[in-house]
Structure formats: C-alpha cells, structure tokens
C-alpha cells in the first residue's frame, strides 16, 4: 500500500522557519523523483521543489529559490522541505509527490497546512 504522509506544517510568523517532512512507504523510493507542491486558497497547485532520484539534483520555483531547501534520505524513504524567511504568500497546503514517468508513478500525500501570519 502506497503511503505518503506529510508533517511539520503549522502557524509561523513572517521571517520564520519551518521544516516539512514526508514519510513514504509502498513503492521503490530510490527510483522516484520527489517533489513538493503547494496550493494556496483560490489558486492552482504549483510545483515548489524537486529532488531527483539518481543524482539528487534539485530545482526550485523562482518564488522560493534561496529560501527553501529540499532533501531526501533514501535509507529512511523520507523527503524534507526546509523553509526559511517565510512570507505570508507562502501560506498554502503543501503536498508531497512521488513521480517517475519510467515506472508510471505519480503518488500524492494528503497535504499539510502552512500558515504564515503575524
């Protein structure tokens, strides 16, 4: 059974930091790229960060570049998103995603809410 479970969301003040975690099971974690998406109220879901399966290369949306860091632990089958210098516009539900076109994998977690407000 495939599971992706996000944790670490919550309320944080502008300028603060938060680290999201995604625990996974039920698929070959090391073969999939892992991504974090977010969806703000009234907006479409957007890709925030990606970490590759083989090289571990990372990429980020321009809006979070320099502030967010994605990392993966293949032994623990987890992926983290370290978020710093948070802004009110970072408020959203954050989703963990496992993706591999080659293995036809596209799995989603249920999301964790991040609210940036004073």
Secondary structure, 3 states (H helix, E strand, C coil): CCEEEEECCEEECCCCCEEEEEEEECCCHHHCEEEEEEECCCCCCEEEEEECCCCCCEEECCCCCCCEEEEEECCCCEEEEEECCCCHHHCEEEEEEEEECCCCEEEECCCEEEEECC
